[in-house]
């Protein structure tokens, strides 16, 4: 995706994050976003999870570094229902981040 573009993962779709994308405007995860077992950075103005964002599991922790950064201007107009610089898990959404000790 292009810098500051919105990205959507629709319900029923699974995507593996295996590269660090440019900073996104909004990441909407209605499907499933899994994180590859390597050092990655995910930066977005807003991350809205109504599906699943998964890095590792309780039995197999993510072995690398994952950085999730909320970018943008904190004085900008808020996204409806999210606010500014938000990581939201809504409805039946799941955020499962399991890292190695």
BELPEDA-V831993 format. One record per backbone hydrogen bond with DSSP energy under -1.0 kcal/mol. CO is the residue of the C=O (numbers start at 1). NH is the residue of the N-H. E is the energy in kcal/mol with one decimal. If there is no record, write none. Layout:
BEGIN
co:CO nh:NH e:E
co:CO nh:NH e:E
END
This chain:
BEGIN
co:2 nh:5 e:-1.8
co:5 nh:25 e:-1.8
co:7 nh:28 e:-2.8
co:9 nh:30 e:-2.6
co:9 nh:31 e:-1.7
co:10 nh:13 e:-1.8
co:13 nh:32 e:-2.8
co:15 nh:34 e:-2.5
co:17 nh:36 e:-2.7
co:23 nh:4 e:-3.9
co:24 nh:45 e:-1.7
co:26 nh:7 e:-3.2
co:27 nh:48 e:-3.1
co:28 nh:9 e:-2.9
co:29 nh:50 e:-2.5
co:29 nh:51 e:-2.4
co:31 nh:52 e:-2.4
co:32 nh:15 e:-2.6
co:33 nh:54 e:-2.9
co:34 nh:17 e:-3.5
co:36 nh:38 e:-2.1
co:40 nh:67 e:-2.2
co:42 nh:69 e:-2.6
co:43 nh:24 e:-2.8
co:44 nh:71 e:-2.0
co:46 nh:27 e:-2.6
co:47 nh:88 e:-3.1
co:48 nh:29 e:-3.0
co:49 nh:90 e:-2.3
co:51 nh:94 e:-2.3
co:52 nh:33 e:-3.0
co:53 nh:96 e:-2.6
co:54 nh:35 e:-1.7
co:55 nh:98 e:-3.1
co:60 nh:57 e:-1.5
co:62 nh:100 e:-1.8
co:65 nh:40 e:-2.5
co:67 nh:42 e:-3.2
co:69 nh:44 e:-2.1
co:73 nh:76 e:-2.0
co:79 nh:82 e:-2.3
co:79 nh:83 e:-2.3
co:83 nh:79 e:-1.9
co:86 nh:47 e:-2.8
co:88 nh:49 e:-3.4
co:90 nh:93 e:-2.3
co:94 nh:53 e:-2.4
co:96 nh:55 e:-2.9
co:98 nh:62 e:-3.8
END
